[in-house]
Amino acid sequence: MTASSHESVGTADRLQLYAYLQPREHHRTYLAIMRLFTSTLLADLSAGEVASAMAAAEKAGTIESGEAALDNVIARLKQLVDWGNLVHGRRETIAASIAEFQHGSVRYQVSKLAVRVQRDVDELLRVPEGAREVSRELLPAIERGVAQLGGTLAEAVLAEGTNPASIAAKQARELLAEQVTTLFLQHTELASTVRDFYAYLGQVVTRHHLDGTELSGFRNLLVDYIQMVVEDVLRYTPTIATALVGFRRARAEMLRLLGGENVDLLGTTLVERARGRSEADWQELTDWFVDRPGRPSQVTALREATARAIGSLLAGVKRATAGGGPLPGRRAELIKLAGWFDQASGEESHTLYAAAFGLHSARHLNPAPEHDGDDEHTPWRDGPVTEVVVSVKSRGERAARGKPSKILDDPMTEHTLLGQARERDAQAAAAVAELTAASGSLGEATLSADATRVLCELLTLAMAQRDSDADSGSVADPIRGLALTLNPAPGESTKIRTAAGTLTLHNTSLAMSTEVKA
């Protein structure tokens, strides 16, 4: 098995860890079980203990009724083991009966990657819909951390050169590790908040209709908050970038001091190291602040995204505060109409729909077709949302405005199409030449696929000329220079060998000539 196949198998196994989160029949029970296992450290639970906890959840209404039954809990636990979220425990238990042994002897523990999945899920469910505050205070902290790191590294190198086993050398290495870990934790939090904030901005700049509260909030976001973020970035990042560039030569020595000890302590080289212990970590940190040829830094990308966001927000604020014009928005009218639909009865909704959109119910003479929706029992307001384009929301028009696009001259595509057409013409000419050469002895030749296609076209046209099997049929193709005649021949069969098999015409004789008169 190749390395790529090993990687694909590992990726598929890891993606199975998310299977219990899919909207399925028992996903609330799976979620409750995983929260139970990840709520404490080194959880080692039997099916009976999980069932007891699920009974409390069932009583509270967080899972479906009947899911706390022991048989159902055992089935859910086995499924989670198959997905890789849980593993079998190794702790031995003493059972008082056969039944207790069957249900309680198997214990379960949560896997390492499943803990991360559940932690990310719980964090995602707690995230509010609004903007996330950028941790601007981390920028000066990162600046101080990078500046202090050089002095700490020099002291650690000096102590290591004097006596590597001394207490001073050990304390210097620990201080260096502490500062590196703190630096990368601060940068990880800063980068995360920046990504989340600008992801929220991406949603904001696509809004076309803003009410008064949203307009005020986005104005403050535009004038105050974005300005503060950009000012802090411009103030601190040049110093950080200069320090990181000057620190490149000392990376190898620092990584040597940080490595080895922790790996030996855990007794394996497969341990997941803390950030800042590899060259790739430091390169990623440097690329966040420092531009490289052909690869701008994240700071540059942040400034460009800010400029685009400010322009889009200004356009949105201008559009929302225009107050009139020939094309006013119809958002308020649509919301009012939706309120009427929400309060109307079934019969009133049909009448309102016909009055608002001029679409009356259709009259069918055939029986009504089957329902083509996903669930006919789901109310329309709870069903899938249909996106309405801006032209319909603002102008009530579906037609696109403006001049039609120009037809671009594409010589490369034209040359390719002409080449394909010439190739098709050459194939057709070769097929006709092959049929012409075999016209006097079709029973002895083996026709290619292209020649067989031309022959079948002529056979189809000739058979269409026959009123019955006792009649003859003929067809002439003056362009290809071929003529084909089918004559009835009781008890005789005509066989034509082709690349795809043998074509047999029963009770029929076939004659082909190459002289066609116009």
Beta strands, then each sheet from edge to edge (+ up, - down):
strand 1: 45-46
strand 2: 86-88
strand 3: 107-110
strand 4: 446-447
strand 5: 473-477
strand 6: 482-498
strand 7: 501-513
sheet 1: 1+ 3- 2+
sheet 2: 4+ 6+ 5-
sheet 3: 4+ 6+ 7-
end
